[in-house]
Amino acid sequence: MTILSSVLLTQTYRNSYLIASAVAIVTGYMLGSINLSYLIARTKGFDIREHGSGNAGASNVIITVGKKAGAFVALFDIFKAYFAVRLMRIFFPSLFLVGAITAVAAILGHIFPFYMGFKGGKGFASLGGSILALDYRIFLVLLIMTIFVVFITNYVCIGPVSVSILFPFVYGYTYRAGGGIYATLILLVATVAIVYRHLENFRRIREGNELKFSFLWNRKAEADRFGVENDDGTTYPFEMESDDGFIKHRDR
């Protein structure tokens, strides 16, 4: 009778994990696929993937719409992943891997949204939100590391790629007694997707065509480096703010 009860409990546990995983995948992906950068750009009459850096993410909103809008989009992308992971952990508190599963689904939703032809953002903000929801201590350590790496290299893309590679192993080791190895394997799926989406950035770094982080405070220097002429005869790589505070859009 004890053996039968053990088998039944094991089967029930497996079924619970299957159900929880399915709910986590759907919830994470649907919330992650809400791409605010794309929606904001559409309200202004353009596709953000055809302007600026071509990425449907917060950094390109800064370039094409403005810093305030970009900051809002970044916070939204962080929060949507954070909310998805926290929600699933509340619903399934005893199932450790649900958090990692939801995190991966949210990141993949952001990178491959179905209504955008599976061409979305690059997943950094959603990765950050997921890490924050899974373990705020790891988030703080990796945040400091990211800031350091970005300032040292002067390229934003190196930060998220470094974090996406490091985090699964840090998280897995931290929770090694509770199934951390499986969490690492799950989270590496997101790592592959994030690295894949940043391959173009590394190609541009190699060719000297990647926008530097210093663009935020030294815009003209980057413009001169790119050598793209603006409508007024000055050289800027992307559209600049007009008198009314909005970006003037034009095809490049």
C-alpha positions in Angstrom: 0.0 0.0 0.0 2.9 2.3 0.8 4.5 1.6 -2.6 1.1 2.3 -4.4 0.7 5.6 -2.5 4.2 6.6 -3.4 3.6 5.8 -7.1 0.3 7.8 -7.0 2.0 10.7 -5.4 4.8 10.7 -7.9 2.3 10.6 -10.8 0.3 13.4 -9.2 3.5 15.5 -8.8 4.4 14.9 -12.4 1.0 15.8 -13.6 1.1 19.0 -11.5 4.4 19.9 -13.1 3.1 19.4 -16.6 0.0 21.5 -16.0 2.0 24.2 -14.2 4.6 24.2 -17.0 1.9 24.6 -19.7 0.3 27.5 -17.8 3.7 29.1 -17.2 4.7 28.9 -20.8 1.5 30.4 -22.1 1.4 33.1 -19.4 5.0 34.0 -19.8 5.0 34.1 -23.6 1.8 36.1 -23.9 2.9 38.7 -21.3 6.4 38.8 -22.8 5.1 39.3 -26.3 3.5 42.7 -25.4 6.1 44.9 -27.2 5.5 48.5 -26.0 8.2 49.9 -28.2 6.4 48.6 -31.3 3.0 49.8 -30.2 4.3 53.3 -29.3 6.0 53.6 -32.7 2.8 52.5 -34.5 0.8 55.2 -32.8 3.4 57.7 -34.2 3.0 56.2 -37.7 6.1 54.1 -38.2 7.5 50.7 -37.6 10.3 50.9 -35.1 12.1 48.0 -36.8 12.6 50.2 -39.8 14.2 53.2 -38.0 17.2 53.9 -35.7 19.0 50.7 -34.8 16.2 48.5 -36.2 15.6 46.9 -32.8 12.1 46.7 -31.2 13.3 47.6 -27.8 13.8 50.4 -25.2 17.2 51.5 -26.6 15.8 52.1 -30.0 12.9 54.0 -28.5 15.4 56.4 -26.9 16.9 56.9 -30.4 13.7 57.3 -32.3 11.2 58.7 -29.8 13.1 60.1 -26.9 14.7 59.3 -23.5 11.5 59.5 -21.4 9.6 57.1 -23.7 12.7 54.8 -23.8 12.9 54.7 -20.0 9.2 54.0 -19.7 9.5 51.1 -22.2 12.5 49.7 -20.4 10.6 49.7 -17.1 7.6 48.1 -18.8 9.7 45.3 -20.3 11.3 44.7 -16.9 8.0 44.6 -15.1 6.1 42.4 -17.6 8.7 39.6 -17.1 8.9 40.2 -13.3 5.1 40.1 -13.1 4.8 36.9 -15.1 7.4 35.1 -13.0 6.1 36.3 -9.7 2.5 35.4 -10.7 3.4 31.8 -11.6 5.5 31.4 -8.4 2.4 32.5 -6.4 0.2 30.1 -8.2 2.6 27.2 -8.0 4.8 27.9 -4.9 5.9 24.3 -4.4 7.2 23.8 -7.9 10.7 25.2 -8.1 11.2 25.1 -11.8 8.1 27.0 -12.7 9.9 30.3 -12.1 12.7 29.4 -14.6 10.2 28.1 -17.2 8.1 31.3 -17.0 11.2 33.4 -17.2 12.3 31.7 -20.4 8.8 31.9 -21.9 8.6 35.7 -21.2 12.0 36.3 -22.7 11.2 34.3 -25.8 7.8 36.1 -26.0 9.7 39.4 -26.1 12.2 38.3 -28.7 9.8 36.3 -30.9 6.3 37.8 -30.6 3.8 36.1 -32.9 2.0 39.2 -34.1 5.3 40.9 -35.2 6.4 38.0 -37.5 8.5 36.7 -34.6 10.9 39.6 -34.9 10.8 41.5 -31.6 13.3 42.9 -29.2 16.6 41.4 -27.9 15.4 40.4 -24.4 17.7 42.2 -22.0 15.1 44.1 -20.0 12.9 41.0 -19.8 15.9 39.0 -18.7 16.5 41.6 -16.0 12.9 41.4 -14.8 13.1 37.7 -14.7 16.3 37.7 -12.6 14.7 40.2 -10.2 11.7 38.0 -9.7 13.8 34.8 -9.3 16.4 36.2 -6.9 16.8 39.9 -6.2 20.3 39.3 -4.7 21.6 37.9 -7.9 19.9 40.7 -9.8 21.7 43.4 -7.8 25.1 41.7 -8.3 24.6 41.2 -12.0 23.2 44.7 -12.4 26.5 46.1 -10.9 28.5 43.8 -13.2 26.5 44.9 -16.2 26.9 48.6 -15.5 30.7 48.0 -15.1 31.0 46.0 -18.3 29.0 48.5 -20.4 31.0 51.5 -19.2 34.3 49.7 -19.7 33.5 48.4 -23.2 31.2 51.3 -24.2 28.9 48.9 -25.9 25.5 48.1 -24.5 25.1 44.7 -26.2 28.1 43.2 -24.3 26.2 43.6 -21.0 23.1 41.5 -21.7 25.0 38.8 -23.5 27.4 38.5 -20.5 24.5 38.3 -18.1 22.5 35.9 -20.1 25.5 33.5 -20.2 26.4 33.9 -16.5 23.0 34.0 -14.9 21.9 30.3 -15.5 25.0 29.0 -13.9 24.9 31.4 -10.9 21.2 30.6 -10.3 21.7 26.9 -10.7 24.6 26.9 -8.3 22.8 29.1 -5.7 19.9 26.6 -5.7 21.9 23.4 -6.4 20.2 21.6 -3.5 16.7 22.2 -4.9 17.0 21.3 -8.5 19.3 24.1 -9.7 20.9 22.0 -12.4 17.6 21.6 -14.1 16.9 25.4 -13.8 20.3 26.0 -15.4 19.4 23.8 -18.4 16.0 25.6 -18.8 17.5 29.1 -18.5 20.2 28.3 -21.1 17.4 28.2 -23.7 16.9 32.0 -23.1 20.7 32.4 -23.3 20.8 30.9 -26.7 18.0 33.2 -27.9 19.6 36.3 -26.5 23.0 35.5 -27.9 21.5 34.8 -31.3 19.7 38.1 -31.3 22.9 39.9 -30.5 25.1 38.3 -33.2 24.4 41.3 -35.5 25.6 43.7 -32.8 28.9 41.8 -32.5 29.3 41.8 -36.3 28.8 45.6 -36.3 31.3 46.0 -33.5 33.9 44.1 -35.6 33.1 46.3 -38.5 33.1 49.5 -36.4 29.5 50.3 -37.1 27.9 49.6 -33.7 26.5 52.6 -31.8 28.4 53.2 -28.6 26.9 53.6 -25.2 28.4 57.1 -25.0 25.8 58.1 -27.6 23.5 59.0 -24.7 25.7 61.9 -23.6 27.9 62.5 -26.6 25.5 62.2 -29.4 27.3 64.4 -32.0 30.6 62.5 -31.6 28.9 59.3 -32.5 27.1 61.1 -35.4 30.4 62.3 -36.8 31.8 58.8 -36.5 28.9 57.4 -38.5 29.1 60.3 -41.0 25.4 60.5 -41.8 24.1 63.9 -42.8 20.9 65.2 -41.2 18.3 67.4 -43.0 19.9 70.6 -41.6 23.3 69.8 -43.0 24.8 68.5 -39.7 25.8 64.9 -39.3 23.8 62.6 -37.1 23.3 58.9 -37.4 19.6 59.0 -36.4 16.7 61.4 -36.5 17.0 64.3 -34.0 14.5 65.9 -31.8 12.5 68.7 -33.4 11.3 71.9 -31.7 8.2 70.3 -30.5 10.1 67.6 -28.7 9.4 64.8 -31.1 11.8 62.9 -33.4 11.8 63.7 -37.1 11.6 60.4 -38.9 13.0 59.8 -42.3 14.2 56.7 -44.2 17.9 56.3 -44.2 
